[in-house]
Amino acid sequence: MPTPRAVAVPGLGLTARGWTAVTEALHSALPAVVVTLPAFGLPAPRGQALDPASLADLLAARIADQGLLADGPVVLMGHSASGQVVAEVARRHPHAVRALVLVGPTTDPRIAPRPRLVSRWLRTAAREDPRRVPEMLREYATTRLSGFARALRAARRRDLRATLAATDVPVLVARGPHDRLATAGWAAALAAVRPGVEVATTARGAHMLPLTRPGELAGLVEAFSQRVCRDLPAG
């Protein structure tokens, strides 16, 4: 069986660079590319639909157009709110997805009131690696947070648990121990949706694992992909 490809989607308001260290660490073990979308690596034009389902259709089309399905279905990786987008691809275009990796997936409906969400975000930001803060700020400055609020509102209307329940591919939920947006309780709730959803917590880190813990995250992804893809059909 050919080595599966991995396709990563930046988190909301971030750029393709946010995944660079992870894709480089994966190297030949799991060849990976980054595909950007409006509000997830690209500016979001006015009027652009930013709900997870619409973006999932766009992502599936771009994966196909770029020839990324030549070796069969891909391992789709999403960070934060883009986890909802890649999960929707698995639901709406199951032929294209071999497995899912959801890094710090949002949004837990139990923290829906805005003050609670802001509080969780601030508590999480305080636990990020301070050496990486300038890089994070550059990421957000580059995207200018185009479409951020609209995409976040759209993501919060969709319960990731329902999306995963409608899929049957293997899923890895990866989170940092200090992530107060993708909490241990939320990860456990996702794992309880159905068999085949597993959770891994890194030794350190918070919400921005692709930037702050790329080597450890790549190791988790590589081990997961080798384990779950070994006996799966290629199509």
C-alpha positions in Angstrom: 0.0 0.0 0.0 1.4 3.5 -0.9 2.3 5.7 2.0 -0.7 7.9 2.7 -0.5 11.6 2.3 -1.5 14.1 5.0 -3.2 17.4 4.4 -3.1 20.0 7.1 -5.4 23.1 7.4 -4.3 26.1 9.4 -6.2 27.2 12.4 -8.6 30.1 12.3 -6.6 33.3 11.7 -3.3 31.5 11.2 -1.3 30.9 8.1 0.2 27.8 6.4 3.5 28.6 8.2 1.9 27.4 11.4 2.1 23.8 10.2 5.6 24.0 8.6 7.6 22.5 11.5 5.1 19.6 11.8 5.1 18.8 8.1 8.9 18.9 8.1 9.1 16.6 11.1 6.8 14.1 9.5 9.0 14.1 6.4 8.9 10.8 4.4 7.0 8.9 7.2 3.9 10.8 6.2 4.3 13.2 3.3 2.3 16.3 4.3 1.1 19.5 2.6 -0.9 22.4 3.8 -4.0 23.6 2.1 -5.4 27.0 3.0 -8.9 28.2 3.0 -10.7 31.6 3.5 -10.2 32.6 7.1 -7.9 29.6 7.6 -4.7 30.8 6.0 -6.3 33.1 3.3 -8.3 36.3 3.5 -12.0 35.8 3.6 -13.8 37.9 0.9 -17.0 39.6 1.8 -19.9 37.2 1.2 -17.7 34.1 1.4 -19.5 31.3 3.2 -17.4 30.3 6.2 -19.5 27.6 7.8 -17.7 24.3 8.3 -19.8 22.5 5.7 -19.2 25.0 2.9 -15.5 25.1 3.7 -15.4 21.3 3.7 -16.8 21.2 0.2 -14.2 23.8 -0.9 -11.4 21.8 0.8 -12.5 18.5 -0.8 -12.4 20.2 -4.2 -9.0 21.6 -3.7 -7.6 18.3 -2.5 -8.9 16.6 -5.6 -7.8 19.4 -7.9 -4.2 19.3 -6.5 -4.0 15.6 -7.2 -3.6 14.8 -3.5 -5.8 11.7 -3.9 -3.5 10.0 -6.3 -2.4 7.5 -3.7 -5.8 7.1 -2.1 -7.6 8.9 0.7 -5.6 11.3 2.8 -5.0 11.9 6.5 -6.7 15.2 7.2 -5.3 17.4 10.0 -7.1 20.4 11.4 -6.1 22.8 14.2 -8.6 24.5 16.5 -11.6 25.6 14.5 -10.3 24.0 11.3 -10.8 20.7 13.0 -14.5 21.2 12.4 -13.8 21.7 8.7 -11.8 18.6 8.2 -14.3 16.6 10.2 -17.0 17.8 7.8 -15.0 16.6 4.9 -15.0 13.1 6.4 -18.8 13.3 6.8 -19.6 14.8 3.4 -16.8 13.3 1.3 -15.8 10.1 3.0 -14.0 8.7 -0.1 -11.4 11.4 0.4 -10.5 10.7 4.0 -8.5 7.9 5.5 -8.2 9.3 9.0 -8.6 12.5 10.9 -6.2 14.4 13.3 -7.9 17.1 15.3 -5.4 19.3 17.2 -7.0 21.3 20.0 -10.5 21.0 18.3 -13.1 23.6 19.1 -15.7 24.6 19.9 -17.1 23.0 23.1 -20.7 24.2 23.3 -20.5 24.1 27.1 -18.3 27.3 27.0 -20.6 29.0 24.5 -21.3 32.3 26.5 -18.7 34.8 25.2 -17.3 35.9 28.6 -16.5 32.3 29.5 -14.9 31.8 26.1 -12.7 34.9 26.4 -11.7 33.8 29.9 -10.7 30.4 28.7 -8.7 31.9 25.8 -6.8 34.2 28.2 -6.0 31.4 30.6 -4.8 29.3 27.7 -2.7 32.1 26.1 -1.0 32.6 29.5 0.3 29.0 29.3 1.7 29.2 25.8 5.5 29.1 25.3 6.5 32.8 25.6 9.4 32.2 23.2 6.7 31.5 20.5 4.6 34.6 21.2 6.2 36.8 18.5 5.7 34.1 15.9 2.0 33.8 16.9 1.6 37.5 16.7 3.1 37.5 13.2 0.7 34.8 12.2 -2.3 36.8 13.2 -0.8 40.0 11.8 -0.3 38.4 8.4 -3.9 37.2 8.1 -5.2 40.4 9.6 -7.9 38.1 11.2 -9.9 38.3 8.0 -13.2 36.7 8.5 -12.2 35.6 12.0 -15.4 36.6 13.8 -17.7 35.3 11.1 -15.9 32.0 10.9 -15.9 31.6 14.7 -19.7 32.3 14.8 -20.3 29.7 12.1 -18.1 27.1 13.9 -19.9 27.6 17.2 -23.2 26.8 15.6 -22.0 23.3 14.7 -21.5 20.6 17.3 -18.4 18.6 16.4 -19.8 15.6 18.3 -22.6 15.3 15.8 -20.2 15.5 12.9 -17.9 12.8 14.2 -20.9 10.6 15.0 -21.8 10.7 11.3 -18.3 9.5 10.3 -16.5 6.1 10.6 -12.8 6.9 10.0 -10.2 6.7 12.8 -9.7 9.9 14.7 -6.9 11.3 16.8 -7.7 14.1 19.1 -4.5 15.8 20.2 -4.3 18.5 22.9 -1.9 20.2 25.2 -2.3 19.7 29.0 -2.8 23.5 29.5 -5.4 24.0 26.8 -8.5 25.5 28.3 -10.3 25.8 24.9 -10.0 22.1 24.0 -10.2 20.8 27.5 -9.6 17.2 28.7 -13.4 17.0 29.3 -14.2 18.1 25.8 -11.7 15.6 24.3 -13.3 12.9 26.4 -16.7 13.9 25.1 -15.5 13.6 21.5 -14.0 10.2 22.2 -17.2 9.0 23.7 -19.2 9.7 20.6 -18.2 6.4 18.9 -15.5 3.8 18.8 -12.4 4.8 16.8 -11.9 8.2 18.4 -8.8 8.3 20.6 -7.2 11.1 22.6 -3.5 12.0 23.1 -2.2 14.7 25.4 1.3 16.1 24.9 3.7 16.4 27.8 3.6 20.2 27.6 1.9 22.9 25.7 -1.5 24.5 25.4 -3.6 25.3 22.3 -0.9 26.2 19.7 0.7 22.8 19.5 1.7 23.0 15.8 3.8 26.1 16.7 5.0 25.2 20.2 5.3 21.4 20.2 5.7 20.4 16.5 8.1 17.5 17.1 6.0 15.9 19.7 2.8 16.4 17.7 4.4 15.0 14.6 5.4 11.9 16.6 1.8 11.4 17.7 0.5 11.8 14.2 3.1 9.5 12.7 2.4 6.7 15.3 -1.3 7.1 14.8 -1.3 7.1 11.0 1.0 4.0 10.9 -1.2 2.2 13.3 -4.6 2.9 11.8 -3.7 3.0 8.2 -1.8 -0.3 8.0 -4.8 -2.5 7.5 -7.2 0.0 5.9 -8.1 -0.3 2.2 -6.7 2.4 0.0 -10.0 3.4 -1.5 
